[in-house]
Amino acid sequence: MKRKILLLLVLGQVLYIGSVAGQKMIYKDSEASVEARVKDLVSRMNLEEKILQLNQWVSGRNLNPNNVGKVVQNIPAGLGSIIYQNDNPIARNQIQKNSMENSRLGIPMLFGFDVIHGFRTVYPISLAQACSWNPDLVTKACAVAAKEAKLSGIDWTFSPMIDIARDGRWGRVAEGYGEDPYTNGVFGSASVKGYQGENLSDPYSIASCLKHFVGYGESEGGRDYHYSDISRQSLWETYLVPYEACIKAGAVTVMASFNDISGIPATANYYTLTEILKERWGFDGFVVSDWNAIDQLIDQGFASDRKEAGYKAFMSGLEMDMKDNVYLDNLAELVAEGKIPMEKIDDAVSRVLRIKFRLGLFDQPYTPVVDEQSRYLQPESRAIANKLAAESMVLLKNDAQTLPLSKSFKQIALVGPMVKNKESLIGAWATLSKADDAETIFEGLNNEFGNSVVFNYAKGCDFDGNDESGFKEALEAAQKSEIILVCLGEKKEWSGENASRSSIALPDVQEKLVEALAQTGKPIVLILSNGRPLELNRLEPLSDAILEIWQPGVAGGSALAGILSGKINPSGKLAITFPLTSGQIPIYYNMRQSARPLQGKYQDISTEPLYWFGHGLSYTAYKYNNIKLSATKIRKDEKLTAEVEVTNTGALGGKEAVLWFISDPAASITRPMKELKYFEKKEINAGEKMLYRFEIDPMRDLSFPDADGKKHLESGDFYLIVNNQKVKFELVD
Ligand code: NOJ
């Protein structure tokens, strides 16, 4: 393979020197437009050089256990991209130098990496971020990640993931923004803005990649990589929604997903990759495959060999082959056979080059070398991670104002496998993170409370297994204390890719620990760190308060401590429903109405989940005044303004997110019972009030797509729903 590439390059070099003498190289002119530069460069490239641009290899240590592959030592100059599993800017610059100086046309390489929820300043997982309802904060966090990554040699992150996930058994539910299409669109766009900045060529901007296109979250039974049966109606009204929003927000690349969408795998799906993404939405960036996904078309039963797999993927609109070398090995032959037209190759190459030009890589191919101390974990970066962690945490239960912890407590039991754990706080998919960067719950609490409280620590048990020998020590710690903080949750490896669980309950041993502690009669505060919604029906009755802290990242310990002490008033609300049991899955707020709303209930358990999407308590109380509408009847070309005044009636300042839902009770295609259309979070001081406003644009907020994406706006009654209030208005022609 290496010899073949070398030969082609030498041949190319010779032909090139002969042909361009004296010509003006538009593509090298930084004053020329991106399109002129792309056109000029493509016109100078030979087929082999073009095909090289459509391939991505892997360099460095293999940091992802699911991406098992040979580590490549010698990267050919002129390759399209590499996954740079490293944070060394000097090594990157060497690889880049090779590409700039030893490829015939001096084309820079694109360095990609999974920067998912932070690079070294790890902030909460995406599912948690969505619970903050604070997209501006997410933009800031992503900008920190982009800067750290850029200074480590990365130009392109495989993020954000905006897969709607309604099955908590799927490990990747941690990586997206929950169950709602609109929420995923807003947070995905916020993250694109953070990574890409104002301008892609700014010194600290990196390209984003929307993934996984599309419907990956629908994998059957929550089993990763499995089949997904998605009707065209669901595709349009649910799965495509955040992608369209994030394309509009300027995302420049897209990753095709692993799943088979009702018989046509996403990696070779012409309808999604070409018709929708490029023809209808006008996307001019490129699509990269997921790891091994072109080869996997054979396993999925969609191609009989690599050549056919490459042909089908390429012709469907997939421009870059991640790691498989299917394109490298087969595209030239397919062109020679007349099966793939040269215009199609040119279009694919232009898409890749366009992004390289926009990133400014031709004009500034190298990363500035800055030492690690000034690159990572800067105080202002940690402060953002801390704020986001605090705003992401959700107070699920707080009977008798158990929290914040009373100032009178002198002895507090601190029990559970999460108390001193760093890895799980950092969470899934943070491959270049360092566990030691994280502050544990133990450290966070001791720093916050200082000498005023003694924390009686006992691990109690591990995350799983049957060992109950630590219960005794935990009970002793509890006996000495006035209140028990039990810190439970999931191991880091239990969420993320290839990390499905058949049940979303915590392992028995953790539940038994709480049962034992409950025997003491002391109040129990359950603190949960996990990457998915959990089944809490046995733990909830044993707990006086429950705080969901997710996988909060490096600043999780101090953010949690601030909430427990009362310095921070919790303001998170769930972006995903917590089912009562795993058997209720799928359960999500925007379900369709059943034919018999009063029947069809489970015989054995309640049909209601434990906590709905949007649930989250505060230490203060908010009173919502009546919703005011600017009219009760509007025409389709008019706008309607809705306002609600919210008063903080408690003694503590706080932040309240107002979620505005629309319900369309009768339509030519049935609608979900309600759909989130807008949200806003504002700070309200104690005793003060704030006005929240939502301007309803009928075409945007009241229409719905049909099974081919055509939007329909139908007259009739609608309801606006905010925090248990429901007001009716009418849309007329
Ligand atoms: C496989 C994962 O599905 C994807 O999310 C990730 O970006 C790639 N591997 C590259 O690591």
Boltz pocket constraint, residues with backbone or C-beta under 6 A from the ligand:
constraints:
  - pocket:
      binder: B
      contacts: [[A, 64], [A, 67], [A, 114], [A, 158], [A, 211], [A, 290], [A, 291], [A, 497]]
      max_distance: 6.0
